[in-house]
Amino acid sequence: MSDIKDNNKIELWPETVDGTMLFNELTKTFKQYLALQPYQAETLALWSIFSHCFDASNIAPKLLIHSPEKRCGKSTLLEVLSELVWQPLLASNITSAVIFRIIESQGCTLMIDEADTFIKNNAEMTGIINSGHRKKTAIVWRCNGDDHTPKSFSSWAPTVIAMIGEPQDTIVDRSIKITMRRKRTDEEIARFIHHKAEAKLKELAQKSARWCKDHFDDLCSADPQIPAGLHDRASDNWRPLFAIADLIDPECSELSRVAAIELSQQKEEDNTASVSTLLLTHIQEILETETEDKIRTKDLMIALLGLEDGPWLDWNHGRGISFHQVARFLKPFGISPKQLRFKHGTARGYEQSQFKDAFARYLSGTTEQVEQSQNSVDLEELMNLPYQPIPDNVPTESMEQVTETQ
């Protein structure tokens, strides 16, 4: 196990590091290789620096990387991060026992990929990951040795979790969340080639380590101001990043607060990826037949339920998918119904332009894979929610409530 630590050890940059230049270089690097949403690159830059000085904080926010679908860049982001963070340990599968033992014996930035395949129903692992959020309680007790002597293990470590969908709410609550999305065909993103990028990324990691060493005492005593609008848990999660940003420069300090508010307000839905993609596919087919640049919610629902090759009529024990469920599936793509004016009055509905970005990102490939998932047991609960029929005139208040609560 000593080889792991030696291989991941980062040497300090030999000279004093300018924090502003470091932050800008890191931000530029993330934007170079990934199709990110506003403030995500800056947040990733701050979290990368945080991994080198996490021991100066009492809170270690997880970095949760998730997406509504495959091929959204999670693996690329992990590869880039693995060259930038403190002592990275990458794993596409890992047991609960390994987590606290490797942290106790070696120390690492734990980077878990494909977490959706093994973490969601693993209560023990969830508990261990949650325990590492606060330094004082980052302790796991286990019987150890032939005589089963109780022994404490540390779970205190920077942790990255990458997955489709989201884990339990308790992990989400302890995380800074980065929602990935597919690259559009017209977006120019450089292909990440490890051996070509390695030298530059290593340099940035060394500079991060040096900056953190030089500012460690200041970070230990930092008490950053928390912006209004963040709840208590989000405030805890962002506090160590605020402390870093405050020491970099005033512009970074202000930007970090805006990023915290913007990213904390995002409420993406989990584990509905394949159904969402199929829904987008069928909505695209429906909109192609429309003469207007918008469609009423009621008309969209009638069209969905009338599709011969669609599963939507089978939902809710054969009574059909409800408009509430459609709104729930579309919201992770940034699509919500709105009050619109039609030829015969106003009604809740969707503008075709609202779907443009989602169509470009998620419908560029084949739908064979999502069609095969229609009968998945993972959909059973979603398909049998309490039935809500399509009303003749969807009231504004009802749809507003849906988009606020889903």
C-alpha positions as semicolon CSV with decimal commas, in nm:
position;residue;x (nm);y (nm);z (nm)
1;M;0,000;0,000;0,000
2;S;0,296;0,232;0,040
3;D;0,333;0,231;-0,337
4;I;-0,005;0,404;-0,371
5;K;0,103;0,692;-0,154
6;D;0,443;0,727;-0,319
7;N;0,297;0,723;-0,670
8;N;0,041;0,992;-0,590
9;K;0,269;1,221;-0,390
10;I;0,282;1,576;-0,529
11;E;0,598;1,781;-0,500
12;L;0,562;2,145;-0,405
13;W;0,622;2,409;-0,671
14;P;0,964;2,560;-0,590
15;E;0,849;2,924;-0,607
16;T;0,576;3,135;-0,449
17;V;0,251;3,100;-0,644
18;D;0,021;3,385;-0,740
19;G;-0,329;3,276;-0,638
20;T;-0,509;3,471;-0,909
21;M;-0,296;3,321;-1,185
22;L;-0,342;2,972;-1,040
23;F;-0,720;3,010;-1,019
24;N;-0,742;3,144;-1,374
25;E;-0,523;2,866;-1,514
26;L;-0,728;2,598;-1,342
27;T;-1,055;2,751;-1,460
28;K;-0,925;2,773;-1,817
29;T;-0,814;2,408;-1,803
30;F;-1,157;2,280;-1,704
31;K;-1,325;2,489;-1,974
32;Q;-1,076;2,362;-2,232
33;Y;-1,175;1,996;-2,198
34;L;-1,537;2,003;-2,077
35;A;-1,874;2,144;-2,182
36;L;-1,956;2,310;-1,852
37;Q;-2,237;2,531;-1,736
38;P;-2,177;2,878;-1,586
39;Y;-1,970;2,886;-1,265
40;Q;-1,885;2,515;-1,277
41;A;-1,526;2,558;-1,399
42;E;-1,457;2,817;-1,130
43;T;-1,608;2,590;-0,864
44;L;-1,398;2,295;-0,984
45;A;-1,088;2,514;-0,968
46;L;-1,159;2,610;-0,606
47;W;-1,240;2,253;-0,505
48;S;-0,918;2,126;-0,666
49;I;-0,720;2,372;-0,455
50;F;-0,926;2,277;-0,149
51;S;-0,819;1,912;-0,180
52;H;-0,461;2,019;-0,102
53;C;-0,556;2,208;0,214
54;F;-0,872;2,028;0,331
55;D;-0,712;1,973;0,673
56;A;-0,732;2,348;0,734
57;S;-1,112;2,318;0,739
58;N;-1,360;2,155;0,974
59;I;-1,584;2,060;0,679
60;A;-1,495;1,853;0,372
61;P;-1,771;1,893;0,111
62;K;-1,797;1,607;-0,136
63;L;-1,771;1,692;-0,503
64;L;-2,074;1,524;-0,660
65;I;-2,051;1,490;-1,038
66;H;-2,371;1,367;-1,195
67;S;-2,569;1,380;-1,517
68;P;-2,911;1,278;-1,649
69;E;-2,754;1,055;-1,915
70;K;-2,440;0,875;-2,027
71;R;-2,168;1,041;-2,234
72;C;-2,183;1,374;-2,054
73;G;-1,813;1,401;-1,972
74;K;-1,800;1,260;-1,618
75;S;-1,509;1,028;-1,693
76;T;-1,315;1,305;-1,865
77;L;-1,370;1,534;-1,569
78;L;-1,245;1,264;-1,334
79;E;-0,933;1,217;-1,544
80;V;-0,858;1,588;-1,536
81;L;-0,928;1,611;-1,163
82;S;-0,711;1,307;-1,091
83;E;-0,410;1,503;-1,214
84;L;-0,494;1,814;-1,013
85;V;-0,608;1,703;-0,668
86;W;-0,410;1,591;-0,367
87;Q;-0,305;1,221;-0,373
88;P;-0,585;1,091;-0,598
89;L;-0,720;0,740;-0,559
90;L;-0,948;0,646;-0,851
91;A;-1,193;0,358;-0,821
92;S;-1,483;0,243;-1,038
93;N;-1,589;0,008;-0,760
94;I;-1,484;-0,003;-0,398
95;T;-1,599;-0,166;-0,075
96;S;-1,686;0,006;0,250
97;A;-1,396;-0,160;0,430
98;V;-1,143;-0,034;0,178
99;I;-1,262;0,326;0,205
100;F;-1,184;0,386;0,570
101;R;-0,877;0,161;0,573
102;I;-0,711;0,338;0,280
103;I;-0,793;0,678;0,428
104;E;-0,657;0,573;0,767
105;S;-0,334;0,421;0,636
106;Q;-0,250;0,639;0,337
107;G;-0,465;0,948;0,310
108;C;-0,603;1,030;-0,033
109;T;-0,854;1,220;-0,240
110;L;-1,105;0,942;-0,290
111;M;-1,249;0,950;-0,644
112;I;-1,539;0,712;-0,700
113;D;-1,661;0,662;-1,057
114;E;-1,972;0,469;-1,171
115;A;-2,114;0,515;-0,821
116;D;-2,470;0,462;-0,947
117;T;-2,389;0,091;-0,994
118;F;-2,314;0,016;-0,630
119;I;-2,369;0,303;-0,389
120;K;-2,742;0,377;-0,388
121;N;-2,859;0,077;-0,187
122;N;-2,544;0,042;0,021
123;A;-2,637;0,185;0,360
124;E;-2,299;0,106;0,516
125;M;-2,105;0,286;0,244
126;T;-2,340;0,582;0,257
127;G;-2,285;0,610;0,630
128;I;-1,907;0,599;0,592
129;I;-1,907;0,863;0,318
130;N;-2,139;1,084;0,522
131;S;-1,919;1,050;0,830
132;G;-1,630;1,215;0,647
133;H;-1,814;1,543;0,606
134;R;-1,719;1,693;0,942
135;K;-1,367;1,650;1,078
136;K;-1,468;1,597;1,441
137;T;-1,703;1,309;1,357
138;A;-1,504;1,157;1,069
139;I;-1,448;0,834;1,259
140;V;-1,556;0,477;1,186
141;W;-1,535;0,206;1,451
142;R;-1,477;-0,159;1,360
143;C;-1,366;-0,474;1,537
144;N;-1,010;-0,545;1,429
145;G;-0,768;-0,836;1,445
146;D;-0,807;-1,191;1,565
147;D;-0,922;-1,074;1,907
148;H;-1,180;-0,835;1,754
149;T;-1,050;-0,535;1,942
150;P;-1,257;-0,222;1,870
151;K;-1,052;0,019;1,660
152;S;-1,126;0,363;1,518
153;F;-1,054;0,449;1,154
154;S;-1,050;0,793;0,997
155;S;-1,294;0,877;0,716
156;W;-1,164;1,234;0,680
157;A;-1,071;1,289;0,314
158;P;-1,166;1,493;0,010
159;T;-1,411;1,280;-0,188
160;V;-1,535;1,291;-0,548
161;I;-1,843;1,089;-0,646
162;A;-1,935;1,053;-1,015
163;M;-2,258;0,889;-1,125
164;I;-2,569;0,900;-1,341
165;G;-2,849;1,039;-1,130
166;E;-2,789;1,114;-0,765
167;P;-2,714;0,916;-0,447
168;Q;-2,916;0,939;-0,127
169;D;-3,024;1,284;-0,015
170;T;-2,786;1,264;0,281
171;I;-2,486;1,254;0,045
172;V;-2,631;1,524;-0,183
173;D;-2,679;1,741;0,124
174;R;-2,307;1,713;0,204
175;S;-2,192;1,784;-0,151
176;I;-2,113;2,059;-0,394
177;K;-2,294;1,938;-0,703
178;I;-2,171;1,963;-1,061
179;T;-2,438;1,862;-1,312
180;M;-2,278;1,753;-1,638
181;R;-2,436;1,775;-1,981
182;R;-2,351;1,652;-2,327
183;K;-2,141;1,860;-2,559
184;R;-2,331;2,015;-2,844
185;T;-2,209;1,945;-3,195
186;D;-2,131;2,315;-3,245
187;E;-1,927;2,346;-2,923
188;E;-1,551;2,344;-2,964
189;I;-1,410;2,140;-2,677
190;A;-1,056;2,004;-2,692
191;R;-1,020;1,628;-2,671
192;F;-0,846;1,526;-2,350
193;I;-0,535;1,324;-2,433
194;H;-0,368;1,228;-2,110
195;H;-0,004;1,210;-2,214
196;K;-0,025;1,549;-2,386
197;A;-0,194;1,724;-2,094
198;E;-0,012;1,548;-1,808
199;A;0,284;1,784;-1,775
200;K;0,069;2,098;-1,755
201;L;-0,176;1,941;-1,512
202;K;0,108;1,820;-1,291
203;E;0,245;2,174;-1,283
204;L;-0,093;2,309;-1,172
205;A;-0,116;2,043;-0,900
206;Q;0,229;2,140;-0,771
207;K;0,133;2,507;-0,772
208;S;-0,189;2,430;-0,585
209;A;0,005;2,235;-0,322
210;R;0,254;2,521;-0,280
211;W;-0,017;2,788;-0,255
212;C;-0,199;2,587;0,009
213;K;0,115;2,531;0,213
214;D;0,194;2,903;0,211
215;H;-0,160;2,999;0,314
216;F;-0,246;2,707;0,542
217;D;-0,239;2,906;0,867
218;D;-0,459;3,179;0,720
219;L;-0,708;2,919;0,602
220;C;-0,719;2,759;0,948
221;S;-0,825;3,088;1,105
222;A;-1,053;3,203;0,823
223;D;-1,412;3,299;0,897
224;P;-1,554;3,385;0,553
225;Q;-1,874;3,583;0,515
226;I;-2,170;3,371;0,402
227;P;-2,406;3,524;0,142
228;A;-2,777;3,541;0,209
229;G;-2,972;3,270;0,032
230;L;-2,768;2,966;0,132
231;H;-2,920;2,723;0,380
232;D;-2,709;2,597;0,670
233;R;-2,574;2,284;0,501
234;A;-2,486;2,468;0,180
235;S;-2,313;2,734;0,389
236;D;-2,103;2,465;0,555
237;N;-2,014;2,309;0,221
238;W;-1,906;2,633;0,058
239;R;-1,729;2,787;0,358
240;P;-1,385;2,632;0,286
241;L;-1,408;2,737;-0,080
242;F;-1,503;3,090;0,025
243;A;-1,196;3,099;0,250
244;I;-0,972;3,006;-0,043
245;A;-1,139;3,256;-0,277
246;D;-1,105;3,538;-0,021
247;L;-0,729;3,484;-0,007
248;I;-0,695;3,477;-0,386
249;D;-0,843;3,818;-0,469
250;P;-1,164;4,023;-0,431
251;E;-1,295;3,926;-0,775
252;C;-1,260;3,556;-0,698
253;S;-1,419;3,615;-0,359
254;E;-1,728;3,772;-0,514
255;L;-1,746;3,513;-0,791
256;S;-1,739;3,226;-0,540
257;R;-2,050;3,363;-0,366
258;V;-2,239;3,394;-0,692
259;A;-2,135;3,040;-0,789
260;A;-2,252;2,905;-0,453
261;I;-2,596;3,059;-0,488
262;E;-2,638;2,957;-0,851
263;L;-2,522;2,596;-0,811
264;S;-2,698;2,541;-0,480
265;Q;-3,030;2,639;-0,634
266;Q;-3,007;2,374;-0,904
267;K;-3,235;2,082;-0,814
268;E;-3,179;1,810;-1,070
269;E;-3,385;1,492;-1,072
270;D;-3,218;1,157;-1,021
271;N;-3,221;0,808;-1,178
272;T;-3,462;0,894;-1,461
273;A;-3,208;0,923;-1,740
274;S;-3,326;0,669;-1,996
275;V;-3,694;0,757;-1,959
276;S;-3,612;1,127;-1,993
277;T;-3,424;1,068;-2,316
278;L;-3,707;0,863;-2,463
279;L;-3,952;1,135;-2,360
280;L;-3,737;1,396;-2,534
281;T;-3,728;1,180;-2,847
282;H;-4,106;1,152;-2,863
283;I;-4,158;1,520;-2,787
284;Q;-3,923;1,605;-3,072
285;E;-4,134;1,391;-3,305
286;I;-4,452;1,564;-3,187
287;L;-4,311;1,915;-3,222
288;E;-4,200;1,846;-3,578
289;T;-4,567;1,814;-3,675
290;E;-4,673;2,138;-3,506
291;T;-4,742;2,446;-3,717
292;E;-4,686;2,686;-3,427
293;D;-4,361;2,742;-3,240
294;K;-4,528;2,633;-2,915
295;I;-4,764;2,369;-2,784
296;R;-5,024;2,354;-2,508
297;T;-4,954;2,111;-2,225
298;K;-5,287;1,942;-2,290
299;D;-5,210;1,893;-2,661
300;L;-4,865;1,757;-2,581
301;M;-5,014;1,508;-2,336
302;I;-5,277;1,391;-2,585
303;A;-5,008;1,342;-2,848
304;L;-4,782;1,148;-2,612
305;L;-5,061;0,915;-2,504
306;G;-5,157;0,862;-2,865
307;L;-4,815;0,740;-2,978
308;E;-4,843;0,378;-3,091
309;D;-4,476;0,305;-3,015
310;G;-4,466;0,492;-2,686
311;P;-4,493;0,352;-2,331
312;W;-4,674;0,654;-2,189
313;L;-5,026;0,508;-2,196
314;D;-4,906;0,218;-1,978
315;W;-4,812;0,446;-1,691
316;N;-5,023;0,474;-1,375
317;H;-5,172;0,126;-1,422
318;G;-5,288;0,197;-1,778
319;R;-5,435;0,542;-1,719
320;G;-5,143;0,721;-1,881
321;I;-4,855;0,938;-1,770
322;S;-4,965;1,264;-1,606
323;F;-4,856;1,614;-1,693
324;H;-4,698;1,633;-1,345
325;Q;-4,469;1,341;-1,432
326;V;-4,378;1,493;-1,769
327;A;-4,282;1,817;-1,593
328;R;-4,073;1,618;-1,348
329;F;-3,879;1,445;-1,625
330;L;-3,818;1,763;-1,824
331;K;-3,701;1,985;-1,540
332;P;-3,345;1,839;-1,517
333;F;-3,297;1,960;-1,876
334;G;-3,396;2,314;-1,777
335;I;-3,742;2,284;-1,937
336;S;-4,053;2,397;-1,746
337;P;-4,407;2,481;-1,863
338;K;-4,505;2,846;-1,882
339;Q;-4,813;3,057;-1,946
340;L;-4,834;3,125;-2,321
341;R;-5,069;3,299;-2,562
342;F;-5,227;3,085;-2,832
343;K;-5,480;3,163;-3,108
344;H;-5,775;3,089;-2,880
345;G;-5,645;3,237;-2,555
346;T;-5,374;3,169;-2,300
347;A;-5,277;2,831;-2,157
348;R;-4,986;2,651;-1,996
349;G;-4,748;2,501;-2,247
350;Y;-4,399;2,485;-2,392
351;E;-4,215;2,687;-2,654
352;Q;-4,021;2,481;-2,907
353;S;-3,711;2,691;-2,837
354;Q;-3,707;2,554;-2,481
355;F;-3,616;2,210;-2,616
356;K;-3,344;2,320;-2,857
357;D;-3,051;2,274;-2,620
358;A;-3,172;1,938;-2,482
359;F;-3,239;1,800;-2,831
360;A;-2,891;1,903;-2,945
361;R;-2,719;1,745;-2,646
362;Y;-2,912;1,425;-2,589
363;L;-3,073;1,320;-2,915
364;S;-2,773;1,316;-3,144
365;G;-2,730;0,937;-3,117
366;T;-2,949;0,631;-3,140
367;T;-3,252;0,579;-2,915
368;E;-3,216;0,202;-2,917
369;Q;-3,064;0,194;-2,572
370;V;-3,338;0,401;-2,407
371;E;-3,614;0,207;-2,580
372;Q;-3,475;-0,113;-2,432
373;S;-3,512;0,035;-2,084
374;Q;-3,889;0,086;-2,098
375;N;-3,967;-0,225;-1,894
376;S;-3,682;-0,177;-1,645
377;V;-3,775;-0,255;-1,284
378;D;-3,618;0,079;-1,191
379;L;-3,921;0,250;-1,347
380;E;-4,186;0,061;-1,153
381;E;-4,225;0,321;-0,881
382;L;-4,223;0,609;-1,127
383;M;-4,481;0,446;-1,351
384;N;-4,726;0,388;-1,068
385;L;-4,740;0,721;-0,891
386;P;-5,085;0,843;-0,779
387;Y;-5,289;0,907;-1,092
388;Q;-5,350;1,265;-1,201
389;P;-5,563;1,293;-1,518
390;I;-5,512;1,558;-1,784
391;P;-5,747;1,846;-1,703
392;D;-5,940;2,023;-1,976
393;N;-5,766;2,345;-1,886
394;V;-5,446;2,307;-1,684
395;P;-5,466;2,581;-1,419
396;T;-5,168;2,813;-1,384
397;E;-5,147;2,755;-1,010
398;S;-5,131;2,379;-1,054
399;M;-4,844;2,387;-1,302
400;E;-4,652;2,643;-1,098
401;Q;-4,677;2,414;-0,800
402;V;-4,544;2,124;-1,005
403;T;-4,239;2,311;-1,130
404;E;-4,161;2,443;-0,784
405;T;-4,187;2,113;-0,600
406;Q;-4,059;1,855;-0,846
